[in-house]
Amino acid sequence: MFDDLVRFVFNDWWISLPMLAASVFTVAVIFERAIFFNRNTKDIEQLTQRLQRDLEQGNYAQAQYTANITGGVIGSVAEEGVRLLSRGVVDFTTAFDIRLALGLRKLEKNLSVLGTIGAVAPFVGLLGTVVGILRSFQTFSEAGAQSNRLAEEIGFALVATAAGLVIAIVAVLAYNTFNGTVTRFEDEMQQLKLLFLNFQGRPADASVTTTPAVESNPYPKNLL
């Protein structure tokens, strides 16, 4: 099997090189997205409780500071929500949804690469197999080779299909897994939206800035 794989890489390079590139892209995107999602995972329950406590007290500056130290996509969205509340924006839903959509774009970055590879890789492998089988029939019909030798060549041609399927399976599994993660992040941002809507219309706090400097911080940074 290993010999067939090496032979496939060198003999059918016009198929093996695109598939090798697809493999590299798949692994790279998986690692990049896994690291990104891990860094942006926050304790939404704690964040919601703290924001609710701050907003109930009318302390917009502390609420924004809480969102700021949370960091990541969730923290950025929460910070924008507090800012919109503090400014008394009339159409809060539309303004917040714009920021939410920008956050989703960051979360969905490069996922289309996995989707495309998962859809195309099997067909690329199948193309390599079909061409290999046609080439085998043509070669052995002219040389009058034995049937067992022809079977070996057909088996070798199927390596391309197997490789394409392996790449596609990995890409599709990663794509579906990451899409589920994006959905979870979206649900968390929608939860924040509901929290903010509950406090819409409260008096604005003019002391809130984009990056507030709050001397008193009851929440240690390492808890989020």
C-alpha positions in Angstrom: 0.0 0.0 0.0 2.8 2.4 0.9 4.5 1.6 -2.5 1.3 2.4 -4.3 1.0 5.7 -2.5 4.5 6.7 -3.4 3.9 5.7 -6.9 0.7 7.7 -7.0 2.4 10.8 -5.7 5.2 10.8 -8.4 3.4 9.2 -11.4 0.0 11.1 -11.1 1.4 14.4 -9.8 -1.3 16.4 -11.5 -3.7 14.8 -9.1 -1.5 14.2 -6.1 -0.2 17.8 -5.9 -3.7 19.4 -5.6 -4.7 16.7 -3.0 -1.5 17.4 -1.1 -2.2 21.1 -1.1 -5.8 20.4 0.1 -4.4 18.3 2.9 -2.1 21.1 4.0 -4.9 23.6 3.9 -7.2 21.4 5.8 -4.7 20.8 8.6 -3.7 24.5 8.7 -7.3 25.7 9.0 -8.1 23.1 11.7 -5.2 24.1 13.9 -5.9 27.9 13.3 -9.6 27.6 14.1 -9.1 25.3 17.1 -6.6 27.8 18.6 -8.9 30.8 17.8 -12.0 29.2 19.3 -10.1 28.1 22.4 -8.8 31.6 23.0 -12.2 33.1 22.6 -14.1 30.7 24.8 -15.5 32.6 27.8 -17.7 31.8 30.8 -20.9 33.3 29.4 -22.8 32.5 32.6 -20.4 34.5 34.8 -20.2 37.3 32.3 -24.0 37.6 32.1 -24.3 37.7 35.9 -21.7 40.4 36.3 -23.1 42.5 33.5 -26.6 42.2 34.9 -25.4 43.2 38.4 -23.6 46.2 37.0 -26.5 47.3 34.8 -29.0 46.9 37.6 -26.9 49.4 39.6 -26.8 51.7 36.6 -23.0 51.4 36.6 -22.4 51.5 32.8 -18.7 52.2 33.3 -18.1 49.1 35.4 -20.2 47.0 33.0 -18.0 48.2 30.1 -14.9 47.4 32.1 -16.2 43.9 32.8 -16.8 43.4 29.1 -13.4 44.9 28.3 -11.4 42.5 30.5 -13.3 39.5 29.2 -11.7 40.0 25.8 -12.2 38.0 22.6 -15.2 38.2 20.3 -17.7 37.8 23.2 -16.1 40.6 25.2 -16.0 42.9 22.2 -19.6 42.3 21.4 -20.6 42.8 25.1 -18.5 46.0 25.2 -20.3 47.4 22.2 -23.7 46.5 23.7 -22.9 48.4 26.9 -21.7 51.4 24.8 -24.9 51.4 22.8 -27.0 51.3 26.0 -25.0 54.1 27.6 -25.5 56.3 24.5 -29.3 55.6 24.6 -29.4 54.5 20.9 -33.0 54.4 19.7 -32.7 51.4 17.4 -30.6 49.3 19.7 -31.4 46.0 18.0 -30.2 47.0 14.6 -27.0 48.6 15.9 -26.2 45.6 18.1 -26.9 43.2 15.2 -24.3 45.0 13.1 -21.7 44.3 15.7 -22.9 40.8 16.2 -22.6 40.1 12.4 -19.0 41.4 12.5 -18.2 39.0 15.3 -19.7 36.1 13.4 -17.5 37.0 10.4 -14.4 36.5 12.6 -15.8 33.2 13.9 -16.6 31.9 10.4 -13.2 32.9 8.9 -11.7 30.1 6.8 -14.5 27.7 7.4 -15.5 27.9 3.7 -12.1 26.5 2.9 -13.0 23.3 4.8 -16.4 23.1 3.1 -14.9 23.5 -0.4 -12.3 20.9 0.2 -14.8 18.5 1.7 -17.0 18.9 -1.4 -14.3 18.8 -4.1 -11.7 16.3 -2.8 -13.7 13.1 -3.6 -14.3 14.2 -7.2 -10.6 15.0 -7.7 -9.7 11.6 -6.4 -12.4 10.0 -8.6 -11.0 11.8 -11.6 -7.6 10.4 -10.8 -9.0 6.9 -10.6 -11.0 7.1 -13.8 -7.9 8.4 -15.7 -5.8 5.7 -14.2 -8.2 2.9 -15.1 -8.5 4.2 -18.7 -4.7 4.4 -18.9 -4.4 0.8 -17.6 -6.9 -0.6 -20.1 -5.2 1.1 -23.0 -1.7 0.0 -22.0 -2.6 -3.6 -21.3 -4.8 -4.0 -24.3 -1.8 -3.1 -26.5 0.6 -5.2 -24.6 -1.7 -8.2 -24.0 -1.0 -8.4 -20.3 -2.5 -11.0 -18.0 -5.7 -10.2 -16.1 -4.0 -10.3 -12.6 -1.5 -7.6 -13.7 -4.4 -5.5 -14.9 -6.2 -6.0 -11.6 -3.1 -4.7 -9.8 -3.1 -1.6 -11.9 -6.8 -0.9 -11.3 -6.2 -1.3 -7.6 -3.4 1.2 -7.8 -5.7 3.6 -9.7 -8.2 3.4 -6.7 -5.6 4.9 -4.4 -6.6 8.4 -5.7 -10.2 7.8 -4.7 -9.2 6.6 -1.3 -7.0 9.6 -0.7 -9.7 12.0 -1.8 -12.2 10.4 0.5 -9.9 10.6 3.5 -9.2 14.3 2.9 -12.9 15.0 2.4 -14.0 13.1 5.6 -11.5 15.0 7.7 -12.5 18.3 6.2 -16.2 17.7 6.5 -15.9 16.5 10.1 -13.9 19.6 11.0 -16.3 21.9 9.1 -19.4 20.5 10.9 -17.6 20.6 14.3 -16.6 24.3 13.9 -20.0 25.3 12.6 -21.4 23.9 15.8 -19.0 26.0 17.7 -19.9 29.1 15.8 -23.6 28.4 16.5 -22.8 28.1 20.2 -21.0 31.5 20.1 -23.9 33.0 18.3 -26.3 31.7 21.0 -24.1 33.3 23.6 -24.2 36.7 21.8 -27.9 36.4 21.4 -28.1 35.8 25.2 -26.2 39.1 25.7 -28.5 40.8 23.4 -31.5 39.8 25.4 -29.8 41.0 28.6 -29.1 44.4 27.0 -32.7 44.7 25.7 -33.9 44.2 29.2 -32.1 47.4 30.2 -32.8 49.5 27.1 -34.2 52.9 28.0 -32.3 53.3 31.3 -30.7 56.7 31.8 -27.4 57.0 29.9 -24.1 57.3 31.8 -22.0 60.0 30.1 -18.9 58.8 31.8 -18.6 55.7 29.7 -15.8 55.8 27.1 -14.5 53.3 24.5 -11.9 52.0 27.0 -12.9 53.2 30.5 -10.4 53.6 33.2 -12.1 52.2 36.4 -10.1 52.4 39.6 -12.3 50.0 41.5 -12.5 46.5 39.9 -14.3 43.8 42.0 -13.7 41.2 39.3 -10.3 39.6 38.9 -9.2 39.2 35.3 -8.4 35.5 35.6 -12.0 34.6 36.3 -13.2 35.1 32.7 
